[in-house]
Amino acid sequence: MRTLYHFALCPFSREIRLMLKEKDIDHEQVTEAFWENRSAFLDINPLGNVPVFIEEDMTPFIEYAAISEYLEEAYTDRPLLGTNTRERAEARRICQWWNQHVYAEVVQPVIEERVYKFLRQQGEPDTRRLQAAYRRLPWHLELLKNILRQRPWLGGERFSLADITVASHLSVLDYFSEIAWNNNPAIKEWYAVIKSRPSFRQLLLDRVPGFKPPAHYVDLDF
């Protein structure tokens, strides 16, 4: 059985979970408390982070980029990077933007200060770091709105990995009510469509002890 080690509020884990569901790849999901540095998990991934994907032949694939590239190349029935060179290039650009820049500037500070510090018992959140992330978020959302004014999906005319990537990061922020949806109606409309996809339903059921999402988190008509 294929196995995905993940953590519910890790955006990179969410991206791989969505890819697996969209491609209809049968697998088992195992929640990994990676901050505990479990020896059996470290034997698989010495870096101790998630996601980690184990193929049927027990081959491990480590790090989001390597896993997503493998899934796209190995399971071609349902491509998620677009059907032509330009669509694939644009999808990759948006994925890199959110996985690198938005994650480092916004999502990473939020989950590290609000979640990982709590789970690791490392004290109170650094409010200055959180405020810096909150100030940067509107700029990235404005760029996102500009894209959605031009086309229905982020990578082009079709649902793609770009939509999966951005929705994964936004869903983590939304778990903590960090998105002012009423100020971003175009993004809200696009995200509502993503939330309605069968692959996304699993994410809406995620719960982390000690952290309760807002009521609208599971509402498809929020």
MDAnalysis code that builds the backbone (N, CA, C; Angstrom):
import MDAnalysis as mda
import numpy as np

u = mda.Universe.empty(666, n_residues=222, atom_resindex=np.repeat(np.arange(222), 3), trajectory=True)
u.add_TopologyAttr("name", ["N", "CA", "C"] * 222)
u.add_TopologyAttr("resid", np.arange(1, 223))
u.add_TopologyAttr("resname", ["MET", "ARG", "THR", "LEU", "TYR", "HIS", "PHE", "ALA", "LEU", "CYS", "PRO", "PHE", "SER", "ARG", "GLU", "ILE", "ARG", "LEU", "MET", "LEU", "LYS", "GLU", "LYS", "ASP", "ILE", "ASP", "HIS", "GLU", "GLN", "VAL", "THR", "GLU", "ALA", "PHE", "TRP", "GLU", "ASN", "ARG", "SER", "ALA", "PHE", "LEU", "ASP", "ILE", "ASN", "PRO", "LEU", "GLY", "ASN", "VAL", "PRO", "VAL", "PHE", "ILE", "GLU", "GLU", "ASP", "MET", "THR", "PRO", "PHE", "ILE", "GLU", "TYR", "ALA", "ALA", "ILE", "SER", "GLU", "TYR", "LEU", "GLU", "GLU", "ALA", "TYR", "THR", "ASP", "ARG", "PRO", "LEU", "LEU", "GLY", "THR", "ASN", "THR", "ARG", "GLU", "ARG", "ALA", "GLU", "ALA", "ARG", "ARG", "ILE", "CYS", "GLN", "TRP", "TRP", "ASN", "GLN", "HIS", "VAL", "TYR", "ALA", "GLU", "VAL", "VAL", "GLN", "PRO", "VAL", "ILE", "GLU", "GLU", "ARG", "VAL", "TYR", "LYS", "PHE", "LEU", "ARG", "GLN", "GLN", "GLY", "GLU", "PRO", "ASP", "THR", "ARG", "ARG", "LEU", "GLN", "ALA", "ALA", "TYR", "ARG", "ARG", "LEU", "PRO", "TRP", "HIS", "LEU", "GLU", "LEU", "LEU", "LYS", "ASN", "ILE", "LEU", "ARG", "GLN", "ARG", "PRO", "TRP", "LEU", "GLY", "GLY", "GLU", "ARG", "PHE", "SER", "LEU", "ALA", "ASP", "ILE", "THR", "VAL", "ALA", "SER", "HIS", "LEU", "SER", "VAL", "LEU", "ASP", "TYR", "PHE", "SER", "GLU", "ILE", "ALA", "TRP", "ASN", "ASN", "ASN", "PRO", "ALA", "ILE", "LYS", "GLU", "TRP", "TYR", "ALA", "VAL", "ILE", "LYS", "SER", "ARG", "PRO", "SER", "PHE", "ARG", "GLN", "LEU", "LEU", "LEU", "ASP", "ARG", "VAL", "PRO", "GLY", "PHE", "LYS", "PRO", "PRO", "ALA", "HIS", "TYR", "VAL", "ASP", "LEU", "ASP", "PHE"])
u.atoms.positions = np.array([
    [0.840, -1.202, 0.000],
    [0.000, 0.000, 0.000],
    [0.876, 1.255, 0.000],
    [0.571, 2.171, -0.880],
    [1.259, 3.459, -0.859],
    [0.895, 4.194, 0.429],
    [1.851, 4.948, 0.953],
    [1.632, 5.651, 2.219],
    [2.139, 7.082, 2.117],
    [1.344, 8.014, 2.631],
    [1.769, 9.413, 2.728],
    [1.842, 9.799, 4.192],
    [3.031, 10.184, 4.631],
    [3.201, 10.756, 5.962],
    [2.997, 12.268, 5.842],
    [2.140, 12.810, 6.682],
    [1.780, 14.222, 6.539],
    [1.430, 14.807, 7.894],
    [1.262, 16.131, 7.911],
    [0.712, 16.823, 9.070],
    [-0.404, 17.726, 8.572],
    [-1.511, 17.756, 9.305],
    [-2.741, 18.387, 8.824],
    [-2.565, 19.834, 8.394],
    [-1.789, 20.623, 9.132],
    [-1.661, 22.044, 8.832],
    [-0.360, 22.389, 8.112],
    [0.283, 21.397, 7.547],
    [1.438, 21.649, 6.685],
    [0.933, 21.867, 5.264],
    [1.123, 23.038, 4.675],
    [0.590, 23.294, 3.328],
    [1.171, 22.369, 2.269],
    [2.428, 21.973, 2.432],
    [3.049, 21.082, 1.450],
    [2.437, 19.692, 1.530],
    [2.110, 19.249, 2.733],
    [1.391, 17.991, 2.892],
    [0.028, 18.074, 2.220],
    [-0.626, 19.196, 2.390],
    [-1.947, 19.364, 1.787],
    [-1.874, 19.327, 0.255],
    [-0.843, 19.907, -0.297],
    [-0.687, 19.874, -1.749],
    [-0.582, 18.442, -2.256],
    [0.224, 17.628, -1.593],
    [0.384, 16.247, -2.034],
    [-0.897, 15.454, -1.811],
    [-1.572, 15.697, -0.717],
    [-2.849, 15.015, -0.477],
    [-3.850, 15.329, -1.580],
    [-3.916, 16.585, -1.984],
    [-4.823, 16.961, -3.063],
    [-4.412, 16.335, -4.388],
    [-3.116, 16.323, -4.679],
    [-2.645, 15.687, -5.907],
    [-3.038, 14.207, -5.950],
    [-2.821, 13.510, -4.852],
    [-3.144, 12.085, -4.805],
    [-4.625, 11.841, -5.032],
    [-5.470, 12.683, -4.449],
    [-6.909, 12.536, -4.630],
    [-7.337, 12.902, -6.049],
    [-6.786, 13.988, -6.578],
    [-7.145, 14.406, -7.927],
    [-6.720, 13.362, -8.958],
    [-5.601, 12.703, -8.714],
    [-5.117, 11.672, -9.634],
    [-5.703, 10.297, -9.314],
    [-6.504, 10.224, -8.254],
    [-7.164, 8.984, -7.857],
    [-6.138, 7.869, -7.601],
    [-5.113, 8.197, -6.855],
    [-4.062, 7.240, -6.510],
    [-4.381, 6.655, -5.137],
    [-4.623, 5.381, -5.092],
    [-4.971, 4.721, -3.840],
    [-3.780, 4.766, -2.877],
    [-4.025, 5.176, -1.640],
    [-2.944, 5.293, -0.665],
    [-3.514, 5.398, 0.742],
    [-2.643, 5.235, 1.714],
    [-2.977, 5.421, 3.122],
    [-2.309, 6.692, 3.613],
    [-3.022, 7.463, 4.439],
    [-2.454, 8.678, 5.003],
    [-2.156, 8.473, 6.482],
    [-0.945, 8.818, 6.885],
    [-0.515, 8.681, 8.271],
    [-0.114, 10.047, 8.794],
    [-0.775, 10.508, 9.842],
    [-0.405, 11.775, 10.469],
    [0.893, 11.591, 11.241],
    [1.872, 12.432, 10.929],
    [3.191, 12.315, 11.551],
    [3.469, 13.543, 12.421],
    [3.665, 13.313, 13.725],
    [4.074, 14.388, 14.643],
    [5.580, 14.568, 14.485],
    [5.986, 15.210, 13.413],
    [7.398, 15.232, 13.022],
    [8.286, 15.946, 14.030],
    [7.710, 16.837, 14.830],
    [8.493, 17.580, 15.819],
    [8.965, 16.662, 16.961],
    [8.401, 15.464, 17.042],
    [8.815, 14.514, 18.074],
    [10.058, 13.727, 17.668],
    [10.468, 13.866, 16.400],
    [11.671, 13.185, 15.896],
    [11.633, 11.680, 16.175],
    [10.523, 11.086, 15.794],
    [10.346, 9.646, 15.987],
    [11.414, 8.880, 15.199],
    [12.098, 7.961, 15.841],
    [13.241, 7.290, 15.216],
    [12.858, 6.528, 13.963],
    [11.684, 5.875, 13.965],
    [11.263, 5.117, 12.789],
    [11.038, 6.035, 11.593],
    [10.541, 7.241, 11.872],
    [10.329, 8.198, 10.783],
    [11.659, 8.787, 10.311],
    [12.550, 9.058, 11.242],
    [13.864, 9.586, 10.873],
    [14.669, 8.580, 10.053],
    [14.388, 7.297, 10.220],
    [15.043, 6.283, 9.388],
    [14.621, 6.419, 7.931],
    [13.405, 6.897, 7.719],
    [12.904, 7.114, 6.360],
    [13.392, 8.452, 5.825],
    [13.239, 9.491, 6.646],
    [13.631, 10.846, 6.250],
    [14.481, 11.477, 7.354],
    [15.791, 11.438, 7.221],
    [16.678, 11.989, 8.258],
    [16.444, 13.461, 8.551],
    [15.869, 14.198, 7.591],
    [15.564, 15.603, 7.833],
    [14.385, 15.773, 8.782],
    [13.568, 14.748, 8.893],
    [12.478, 14.764, 9.853],
    [11.312, 15.655, 9.512],
    [11.126, 15.989, 8.239],
    [9.988, 16.838, 7.872],
    [8.999, 16.070, 6.997],
    [7.843, 16.665, 6.805],
    [6.795, 16.097, 5.954],
    [6.523, 17.064, 4.810],
    [5.952, 16.521, 3.713],
    [5.443, 15.171, 3.484],
    [6.517, 14.185, 3.049],
    [6.199, 12.897, 3.246],
    [6.999, 11.798, 2.728],
    [6.040, 10.804, 2.094],
    [6.330, 10.407, 0.862],
    [5.470, 9.473, 0.135],
    [6.218, 8.170, -0.089],
    [5.584, 7.055, 0.270],
    [6.174, 5.735, 0.096],
    [5.410, 4.999, -1.004],
    [6.106, 4.606, -2.043],
    [5.477, 3.876, -3.140],
    [5.186, 2.425, -2.746],
    [4.464, 1.723, -3.618],
    [4.103, 0.336, -3.343],
    [5.322, -0.562, -3.177],
    [6.407, -0.240, -3.890],
    [7.621, -1.054, -3.767],
    [8.503, -0.589, -2.615],
    [7.945, 0.284, -1.757],
    [8.606, 0.803, -0.552],
    [9.671, 1.862, -0.849],
    [9.726, 2.368, -2.072],
    [10.638, 3.465, -2.390],
    [10.124, 4.752, -1.749],
    [10.937, 5.448, -0.943],
    [10.489, 6.702, -0.336],
    [10.785, 7.904, -1.234],
    [9.846, 8.826, -1.273],
    [10.044, 10.092, -1.967],
    [9.897, 11.197, -0.928],
    [10.935, 12.015, -0.827],
    [11.045, 12.999, 0.244],
    [11.127, 14.406, -0.337],
    [10.486, 15.331, 0.328],
    [10.390, 16.747, -0.068],
    [9.273, 16.932, -1.094],
    [8.489, 18.011, -0.856],
    [7.313, 18.277, -1.682],
    [7.617, 18.314, -3.174],
    [8.653, 19.054, -3.574],
    [8.925, 19.238, -5.004],
    [9.224, 17.908, -5.679],
    [10.011, 17.067, -5.021],
    [10.344, 15.769, -5.600],
    [9.110, 14.875, -5.681],
    [8.274, 14.924, -4.651],
    [7.063, 14.091, -4.651],
    [6.104, 14.527, -5.750],
    [5.854, 15.823, -5.847],
    [4.906, 16.307, -6.852],
    [5.399, 16.030, -8.264],
    [6.695, 16.197, -8.489],
    [7.250, 15.907, -9.812],
    [7.119, 14.423, -10.130],
    [7.394, 13.593, -9.148],
    [7.256, 12.147, -9.360],
    [5.810, 11.775, -9.691],
    [4.863, 12.271, -8.912],
    [3.459, 11.938, -9.142],
    [2.989, 12.392, -10.515],
    [3.441, 13.568, -10.936],
    [3.028, 14.090, -12.237],
    [3.613, 13.255, -13.372],
    [4.836, 12.771, -13.221],
    [5.479, 12.010, -14.289],
    [5.108, 10.531, -14.270],
    [4.825, 9.998, -13.086],
    [4.528, 8.565, -12.980],
    [3.057, 8.245, -13.208],
    [2.170, 9.196, -12.902],
    [0.735, 8.968, -13.035],
    [0.173, 10.013, -14.004],
    [0.176, 9.674, -15.253],
    [-0.093, 10.650, -16.320],
    [-1.544, 10.688, -16.787],
    [-2.408, 9.826, -16.247],
    [-3.791, 9.795, -16.725],
    [-4.520, 11.102, -16.455],
    [-4.164, 11.750, -15.357],
    [-4.821, 13.010, -14.989],
    [-3.744, 14.069, -14.752],
    [-3.227, 14.670, -15.813],
    [-2.149, 15.662, -15.665],
    [-2.632, 16.900, -14.918],
    [-1.746, 17.453, -14.099],
    [-2.107, 18.617, -13.283],
    [-1.229, 19.831, -13.560],
    [-0.360, 19.726, -14.571],
    [0.502, 20.868, -14.892],
    [0.109, 21.552, -16.192],
    [-1.032, 21.214, -16.745],
    [-1.448, 21.830, -17.989],
    [-1.148, 20.941, -19.182],
    [-1.705, 21.322, -20.318],
    [-1.590, 20.490, -21.511],
    [-0.628, 21.050, -22.550],
    [-0.034, 22.204, -22.284],
    [0.945, 22.747, -23.227],
    [2.074, 23.424, -22.444],
    [3.114, 23.778, -23.170],
    [4.321, 24.308, -22.535],
    [4.060, 25.577, -21.742],
    [3.250, 26.490, -22.290],
    [3.005, 27.761, -21.604],
    [2.201, 27.562, -20.326],
    [1.201, 26.693, -20.385],
    [0.414, 26.427, -19.184],
    [1.279, 25.808, -18.092],
    [2.144, 24.892, -18.464],
    [3.016, 24.256, -17.475],
    [3.992, 25.264, -16.876],
    [4.525, 26.138, -17.713],
    [5.445, 27.163, -17.209],
    [4.739, 28.101, -16.229],
    [3.517, 28.498, -16.553],
    [2.777, 29.408, -15.680],
    [2.392, 28.714, -14.368],
    [1.982, 27.467, -14.455],
    [1.641, 26.724, -13.245],
    [2.857, 26.602, -12.337],
    [4.004, 26.294, -12.926],
    [5.235, 26.174, -12.130],
    [5.612, 27.514, -11.500],
    [5.418, 28.609, -12.227],
    [5.747, 29.939, -11.696],
    [4.915, 30.234, -10.455],
    [3.623, 29.970, -10.535],
    [2.742, 30.270, -9.413],
    [3.041, 29.353, -8.229],
    [3.311, 28.089, -8.517],
    [3.672, 27.156, -7.441],
    [4.931, 27.628, -6.720],
    [5.922, 28.044, -7.470],
    [7.165, 28.512, -6.862],
    [6.930, 29.781, -6.046],
    [6.137, 30.684, -6.568],
    [5.819, 31.930, -5.856],
    [5.215, 31.629, -4.486],
    [4.217, 30.745, -4.447],
    [3.547, 30.478, -3.176],
    [4.341, 29.540, -2.281],
    [4.994, 28.549, -2.847],
    [5.748, 27.602, -2.019],
    [7.020, 28.205, -1.444],
    [7.551, 29.215, -2.106],
    [8.771, 29.843, -1.610],
    [8.474, 31.179, -0.923],
    [8.000, 32.139, -1.677],
    [7.874, 33.496, -1.150],
    [6.712, 33.662, -0.172],
    [5.500, 33.234, -0.579],
    [4.351, 33.410, 0.311],
    [4.506, 32.543, 1.558],
    [5.034, 31.353, 1.370],
    [5.251, 30.493, 2.537],
    [6.231, 31.149, 3.511],
    [7.365, 31.592, 3.018],
    [8.390, 32.167, 3.899],
    [7.920, 33.453, 4.560],
    [7.177, 34.281, 3.821],
    [6.804, 35.592, 4.330],
    [5.532, 35.576, 5.180],
    [4.635, 34.630, 4.905],
    [3.323, 34.664, 5.556],
    [2.976, 33.356, 6.265],
    [2.894, 32.275, 5.509],
    [2.354, 31.025, 6.058],
    [3.279, 30.418, 7.101],
    [4.558, 30.378, 6.819],
    [5.509, 29.788, 7.768],
    [5.500, 30.515, 9.116],
    [5.562, 31.852, 9.148],
    [5.484, 32.517, 10.450],
    [4.208, 32.191, 11.217],
    [3.080, 32.110, 10.505],
    [1.805, 31.836, 11.176],
    [1.804, 30.449, 11.803],
    [2.177, 29.422, 11.047],
    [2.097, 28.069, 11.604],
    [3.215, 27.812, 12.617],
    [4.376, 28.421, 12.413],
    [5.451, 28.211, 13.388],
    [5.130, 28.887, 14.710],
    [4.640, 30.127, 14.645],
    [4.373, 30.869, 15.878],
    [3.091, 30.399, 16.571],
    [2.085, 30.040, 15.796],
    [0.803, 29.707, 16.397],
    [0.636, 28.219, 16.682],
    [1.296, 27.356, 15.901],
    [1.085, 25.915, 16.044],
    [2.320, 25.202, 16.573],
    [3.433, 25.305, 15.838],
    [4.599, 24.507, 16.193],
    [5.188, 24.899, 17.552],
    [5.167, 26.182, 17.868],
    [5.645, 26.592, 19.190],
    [4.792, 25.970, 20.295],
    [3.493, 25.923, 20.066],
    [2.580, 25.321, 21.045],
    [2.850, 23.827, 21.182],
    [2.988, 23.133, 20.060],
    [3.196, 21.687, 20.091],
    [4.555, 21.323, 20.676],
    [5.534, 22.193, 20.456],
    [6.880, 21.939, 20.979],
    [7.094, 22.542, 22.364],
    [6.052, 23.208, 22.876],
    [6.109, 23.846, 24.190],
    [7.278, 24.834, 24.267],
    [7.315, 25.734, 23.276],
    [8.408, 26.692, 23.169],
    [7.990, 28.111, 23.562],
    [6.894, 28.247, 24.252],
    [6.504, 29.570, 24.730],
    [5.472, 30.255, 23.860],
    [5.296, 31.543, 24.107],
    [4.276, 32.333, 23.430],
    [4.716, 32.722, 22.008],
    [3.735, 32.960, 21.127],
    [4.064, 33.400, 19.764],
    [4.785, 34.736, 19.763],
    [5.639, 34.915, 18.774],
    [6.329, 36.190, 18.568],
    [5.379, 37.100, 17.796],
    [4.759, 38.038, 18.491],
    [3.741, 38.881, 17.858],
    [4.332, 39.785, 16.782],
    [5.586, 40.176, 16.934],
    [6.211, 41.023, 15.907],
    [6.365, 40.260, 14.595],
    [6.734, 38.994, 14.700],
    [6.855, 38.173, 13.491],
    [5.491, 37.959, 12.842],
    [4.464, 37.752, 13.652],
    [3.120, 37.569, 13.117],
    [2.619, 38.837, 12.446],
    [2.851, 39.977, 13.061],
    [2.401, 41.240, 12.479],
    [3.086, 41.506, 11.147],
    [4.356, 41.156, 11.037],
    [5.066, 41.321, 9.769],
    [4.436, 40.451, 8.692],
    [4.029, 39.239, 9.052],
    [3.371, 38.346, 8.094],
    [2.022, 38.905, 7.672],
    [1.266, 39.438, 8.632],
    [-0.044, 39.997, 8.315],
    [0.068, 41.205, 7.387],
    [1.110, 41.989, 7.555],
    [1.299, 43.161, 6.685],
    [1.646, 42.746, 5.262],
    [2.321, 41.624, 5.106],
    [2.754, 41.186, 3.779],
    [1.641, 40.472, 3.011],
    [0.717, 39.841, 3.703],
    [-0.325, 39.051, 3.051],
    [-1.151, 39.824, 2.029],
    [-1.647, 41.039, 2.316],
    [-2.478, 41.746, 1.328],
    [-1.780, 41.968, -0.008],
    [-0.482, 42.178, -0.004],
    [0.254, 42.387, -1.251],
    [0.176, 41.145, -2.128],
    [0.363, 39.971, -1.538],
    [0.283, 38.724, -2.297],
    [-1.142, 38.462, -2.778],
    [-2.126, 38.795, -1.960],
    [-3.522, 38.609, -2.364],
    [-3.883, 39.526, -3.524],
    [-3.331, 40.711, -3.544],
    [-3.594, 41.634, -4.651],
    [-3.046, 41.073, -5.960],
    [-1.858, 40.498, -5.916],
    [-1.305, 39.856, -7.116],
    [-2.177, 38.693, -7.562],
    [-2.696, 37.964, -6.612],
    [-3.577, 36.835, -6.932],
    [-4.859, 37.312, -7.599],
    [-5.422, 38.397, -7.099],
    [-6.630, 38.954, -7.713],
    [-6.376, 39.396, -9.146],
    [-5.218, 39.942, -9.397],
    [-4.893, 40.362, -10.759],
    [-4.896, 39.184, -11.735],
    [-4.418, 38.038, -11.268],
    [-4.429, 36.846, -12.124],
    [-5.858, 36.392, -12.385],
    [-6.677, 36.376, -11.348],
    [-8.045, 35.892, -11.488],
    [-8.915, 36.826, -12.328],
    [-8.493, 38.059, -12.498],
    [-9.212, 38.961, -13.403],
    [-8.978, 38.588, -14.862],
    [-7.899, 37.858, -15.120],
    [-7.504, 37.535, -16.483],
    [-7.987, 36.168, -16.958],
    [-8.196, 35.235, -16.017],
    [-8.545, 33.874, -16.419],
    [-9.252, 33.152, -15.271],
    [-9.978, 32.084, -15.579],
    [-10.776, 31.406, -14.550],
    [-9.963, 30.598, -13.550],
    [-8.824, 30.045, -14.012],
    [-7.955, 29.259, -13.138],
    [-6.575, 29.891, -13.117],
    [-5.822, 29.618, -12.087],
    [-4.557, 30.335, -11.898],
    [-3.519, 30.013, -12.969],
    [-3.494, 28.769, -13.425],
    [-2.501, 28.400, -14.430],
    [-2.949, 28.608, -15.854],
    [-4.223, 28.909, -16.062],
    [-4.737, 29.068, -17.422],
    [-6.220, 28.782, -17.487],
    [-6.627, 28.024, -18.491],
    [-8.046, 27.745, -18.712],
    [-8.513, 26.494, -17.987],
    [-7.595, 25.781, -17.319],
    [-7.946, 24.531, -16.660],
    [-7.428, 24.511, -15.227],
    [-8.127, 23.767, -14.391],
    [-7.675, 23.508, -13.031],
    [-6.310, 22.838, -13.090],
    [-5.381, 23.295, -12.240],
    [-4.020, 22.760, -12.308],
    [-3.370, 22.742, -10.931],
    [-2.119, 22.332, -10.932],
    [-1.332, 22.302, -9.701],
    [-1.196, 23.695, -9.095],
    [-1.265, 24.722, -9.913],
    [-1.212, 26.088, -9.389],
    [-2.378, 26.352, -8.445],
    [-3.568, 25.900, -8.825],
    [-4.741, 26.070, -7.967],
    [-4.609, 25.254, -6.691],
    [-4.093, 24.041, -6.817],
    [-3.876, 23.184, -5.656],
    [-2.917, 23.850, -4.672],
    [-1.828, 24.373, -5.199],
    [-0.805, 24.975, -4.349],
    [-1.339, 26.182, -3.586],
    [-1.942, 27.111, -4.295],
    [-2.429, 28.330, -3.645],
    [-3.546, 28.006, -2.659],
    [-4.460, 27.124, -3.039],
    [-5.561, 26.764, -2.146],
    [-5.049, 26.076, -0.884],
    [-3.983, 25.308, -1.003],
    [-3.414, 24.633, 0.167],
    [-2.897, 25.649, 1.177],
    [-2.175, 26.647, 0.699],
    [-1.662, 27.683, 1.601],
    [-2.795, 28.527, 2.188],
    [-3.743, 28.905, 1.344],
    [-4.859, 29.710, 1.833],
    [-5.681, 28.946, 2.867],
    [-5.833, 27.645, 2.655],
    [-6.642, 26.854, 3.585],
    [-6.014, 26.808, 4.967],
    [-4.692, 26.801, 5.036],
    [-4.013, 26.834, 6.334],
    [-4.268, 28.184, 7.009],
    [-4.130, 29.263, 6.257],
    [-4.398, 30.587, 6.815],
    [-5.860, 30.720, 7.218],
    [-6.760, 30.138, 6.434],
    [-8.182, 30.229, 6.740],
    [-8.534, 29.454, 8.007],
    [-7.772, 28.429, 8.310],
    [-7.994, 27.671, 9.546],
    [-7.877, 28.587, 10.760],
    [-7.108, 29.671, 10.611],
    [-6.911, 30.628, 11.708],
    [-7.613, 31.966, 11.431],
    [-8.533, 31.969, 10.476],
    [-9.303, 33.184, 10.139],
    [-8.416, 34.348, 9.733],
    [-7.354, 34.047, 8.994],
    [-6.408, 35.093, 8.609],
    [-6.732, 35.741, 7.258],
    [-7.763, 35.259, 6.575],
    [-8.127, 35.816, 5.274],
    [-9.384, 36.660, 5.416],
    [-9.304, 37.919, 5.011],
    [-10.484, 38.792, 5.022],
    [-11.253, 38.555, 3.725],
    [-12.075, 37.524, 3.716],
    [-12.734, 37.113, 2.467],
    [-13.622, 38.203, 1.886],
    [-14.308, 38.953, 2.720],
    [-15.210, 39.981, 2.210],
    [-14.466, 41.096, 1.482],
    [-13.180, 41.241, 1.766],
    [-12.363, 42.237, 1.065],
    [-11.733, 41.673, -0.211],
    [-11.931, 40.382, -0.431],
    [-11.322, 39.723, -1.587],
    [-12.340, 38.823, -2.281],
    [-13.415, 39.413, -2.832],
    [-14.510, 38.595, -3.389],
    [-14.084, 37.701, -4.558],
    [-13.164, 38.158, -5.397],
    [-12.746, 37.336, -6.540],
    [-12.012, 36.087, -6.058],
    [-11.163, 36.253, -5.063],
    [-10.448, 35.105, -4.502],
    [-11.432, 34.197, -3.773],
    [-12.373, 34.791, -3.064],
    [-13.381, 34.013, -2.345],
    [-14.192, 33.153, -3.299],
    [-14.599, 33.716, -4.420],
    [-15.385, 32.965, -5.409],
    [-14.579, 31.793, -5.974],
    [-13.323, 32.058, -6.306],
    [-12.454, 30.993, -6.821],
    [-12.242, 29.918, -5.763],
    [-11.973, 30.327, -4.525],
    [-11.698, 29.374, -3.451],
    [-12.932, 28.534, -3.123],
    [-14.109, 29.120, -3.229],
    [-15.346, 28.365, -2.976],
    [-15.495, 27.215, -3.965],
    [-15.103, 27.440, -5.204],
    [-15.149, 26.372, -6.211],
    [-14.150, 25.277, -5.855],
    [-12.950, 25.679, -5.419],
    [-11.937, 24.705, -5.025],
    [-12.435, 23.886, -3.831],
    [-13.039, 24.555, -2.850],
    [-13.536, 23.863, -1.657],
    [-14.585, 22.820, -2.004],
    [-15.299, 23.023, -3.083],
    [-16.383, 22.118, -3.470],
    [-15.884, 20.872, -4.195],
    [-14.629, 20.847, -4.581],
    [-14.094, 19.674, -5.258],
    [-14.012, 18.498, -4.268],
    [-14.356, 17.290, -4.700],
    [-14.286, 16.128, -3.797],
    [-12.929, 15.951, -3.137],
    [-11.863, 16.275, -3.850],
    [-10.517, 16.093, -3.293],
    [-10.275, 16.981, -2.084],
    [-10.976, 18.113, -2.013],
    [-10.723, 19.096, -0.962],
    [-11.468, 18.787, 0.329],
    [-12.481, 17.928, 0.236],
    [-13.313, 17.676, 1.416],
    [-12.493, 17.132, 2.576],
    [-11.466, 16.320, 2.278],
    [-10.641, 15.737, 3.341],
    [-9.970, 16.816, 4.182],
    [-9.535, 17.913, 3.527],
    [-8.848, 18.970, 4.255],
    [-9.786, 19.679, 5.222],
    [-11.046, 19.812, 4.827],
    [-12.007, 20.529, 5.655],
    [-12.342, 19.763, 6.933],
    [-12.027, 18.475, 6.959],
    [-12.279, 17.666, 8.154],
    [-11.092, 17.661, 9.114],
    [-9.961, 18.212, 8.677],
    [-8.763, 18.227, 9.519],
    [-8.981, 19.022, 10.799],
    [-8.503, 18.463, 11.904],
    [-8.515, 19.177, 13.172],
    [-7.203, 18.888, 13.904],
    [-6.643, 19.912, 14.503],
    [-5.447, 19.765, 15.315],
    [-5.826, 20.085, 16.748],
    [-5.596, 19.160, 17.694],
    [-5.963, 19.412, 19.090],
    [-5.378, 20.723, 19.605],
    [-6.250, 21.510, 20.213],
    [-5.835, 22.803, 20.731],
    [-6.128, 23.953, 19.798],
    [-6.560, 23.634, 18.562],
    [-6.828, 24.665, 17.562],
    [-8.140, 24.338, 16.847],
    [-9.107, 25.208, 17.014],
    [-10.418, 25.019, 16.410],
    [-10.614, 26.015, 15.271],
    [-10.956, 25.544, 14.072],
    [-11.148, 26.474, 12.956],
    [-12.463, 27.233, 13.105],
    [-12.610, 28.338, 12.384],
    [-13.869, 29.089, 12.428],
    [-14.996, 28.314, 11.743],
    [-16.223, 28.697, 12.014],
    [-17.381, 27.983, 11.464],
    [-17.372, 27.981, 9.943],
    [-16.906, 29.082, 9.323],
    [-16.959, 29.160, 7.858],
    [-15.930, 28.261, 7.186],
    [-14.996, 27.707, 7.965],
    [-13.925, 26.889, 7.387],
    [-14.479, 25.703, 6.605],
    [-15.536, 25.087, 7.109],
    [-16.115, 23.909, 6.451],
    [-17.289, 24.262, 5.563],
    [-17.720, 25.497, 5.580],
    [-18.894, 25.927, 4.831],
    [-18.545, 26.141, 3.366],
    [-19.160, 25.373, 2.479],
    [-18.871, 25.505, 1.055],
    [-19.477, 26.777, 0.466],
    [-20.437, 27.356, 1.133],
    [-21.078, 28.594, 0.658],
    [-20.745, 29.756, 1.584],
    [-19.509, 29.775, 2.065],
    [-19.117, 30.804, 3.028],
    [-19.137, 32.191, 2.427],
])
